Amino acid sequence: MPAVNHKFELAARPVGLPKRSDWNFTQEPVRDPADGELLIKIIYISLDPAMRGWMNAGKSYVPPVGIGEVMRALALGRVLSSRNPKFSPGDHVYGLLGVQEYAISNGAGLTKVDPKAAPLPVYLGTLGMPGMTAYFGLLDVAQTKSSDTVVVSGAAGAVGAVAGQIAKIKGCRVIGIAGGLAKCQYIKDLGFDAAIDYKSEPVLRALATHCPNGIDVYFDNVGGDILDAALANLARGARIAICGAISQYNTTTGIKGPSNYLSLLVNRATMKGFVVFDFADRYLEAAREMGAWLASGKLKSREDIVEGFEKFPETLLMLYSGENTGKLILKVAES
């Protein structure tokens, strides 16, 4: 009997948090690859905050997912059959394969990974897009140096946890902002010098306490009020890397911009947004360095894995409620 591909297609543009009705759960027979193509059985799907922005119509750094299209997502899988000379059955690859159980690809944008070098989920986390985002955002965009006091928001998430650890590896003093005692303990266990629980203490006052000489680098994953609090505590010449703004992604009342932006003028500071895809030609450089840190134990990776493809809509919402710690991954099949 031919294999069946189950997939989630975008049915409507979400208003606020995505609902199950914003997706169509469909199926189709799995076809054989044509010349130049390969068939991939997806094992893990990466769930990332940026996926919420991809659902919206309007200008962005990538076109929006079209209504009726398979939801865009990074995923990792095993090649079942190939008519592309660059790939062979048994290869493990990752790329933008979508929220589905099988994918046909022409090979463009796919990266081979070695399951013997690192567990497969790590290639969607620390050695994947989140790790690359942390690496280039901290070192290239923010130009972090060893004498800096670095503050990371969303510090227990896939990007924030890696960014904070890299800052420590580079000799910085690092303060993480996270939600809840368990997450704050997690980032302390990773080596952060201090943790601020935004759910139980005023962030503005806590930043002033932990950063008496101001913040040199602020790596922002959340936006909103926490960004304002960081702006109010900048050091002279501070650099802010805008990675994301998860607190604003599901708003129904409009994006809240920074009200303390004049602090950039007063402190001769800079604030710069970035997208990790801009550094695609340097991914191998980052992977080599972070791979060495992982192997030596300097860098730790954590994956929060949920099993069950049909649970995709509900699992995605864990990102926006803060339920996950580390990299959130949906397990589709056995490796």
Steps between C-alpha positions, in 0.01 A plus 500: 500500500642842406613717792277792594632848574310689769558875509380823659403773252425859596124548475467859629712792617495475882370785712686487830609152598463242221202267540461146371244636254779707340639172362376233263622148582521327163653193343627384163678193360879518515635514146836382370766767441549624145840562338706725727272446799514305825236366738549574869327342799478775761608404851507832690335837434644818649245730664620860508343832608564643153236264359229732634629784282514274196122454527427872462439675171719801431864587443761305692843347445333199333169474313205394717377142492217494251150389591480133405876451516681260730615692808861605468735343755852377533507125531745212505450165335647195332527456122289204388573516128694735279540591136731784594872409482583716804286289735471130572243286683583500869639854505366725776417852384334812629347805336167675444303180452170615654252361749440165336605137534676466164661757271611501138798729442728596214783526752517881507558629852552155650790429735631153576557424869696226673302318773828361634639848568200625702148382583260589218288749704812708570517582129166682535613682815853591598650391165199628304325830444466594872869443568604687186271787600659521844854475361477766231265729692730512799840503331438681170195719553565598862880486467526349848837518675633344819457808721127532425203459729251309285126469564295240314120491501316176430812351656359150553391466138680337211682817389537676834657206683766462232564875478559522873734203499703640211530831685638311801742306279623837369563625854198725554287555807154371403155568643202307366133595513256207511156411634469289812727346761574186300617691194709737710666203669562342160693800369698525824593135450624596152740747660312830478620737774147602597139433403206740509152349529277742313194328643585579862723810509512841330742463210593869496617496862665157470705612199619807692607272786680240287650751255621790719722629219234447235439246224765479229319243284130420504394196296125541459261215430180643650450873433227694681543611862819302553667676208399832657652392832827412328507831314470678834815327628745538213869575539681749276551345157260210561400271215155342473441205267133461410451129443126475565203639688297201613294709741353682200441221247141422594381848594159611374546865600811593303872464557633682807813686401776621735410813695855536638667525161659838584734303725674401176581867441601577859727197525632510141361150469394301195206265443511271200267232375628192321388179332717192526459417130725800426791293634424182305839497329667477843290226663782247469735732690252531787418129501866406530561732795178412682554130429838523670343676800236228523761225482706664776199558725530879486164524323191305605200420281146432618210383285137492611354224282127435462388184321202482267469668160128565546580715806670769289246785554498461878874438528577818305310700762747387768743755356267790573387387844859438609443131577816374333859523620774486239424401142143391430483210254213287371593135455332349196664159461774279635847569367 
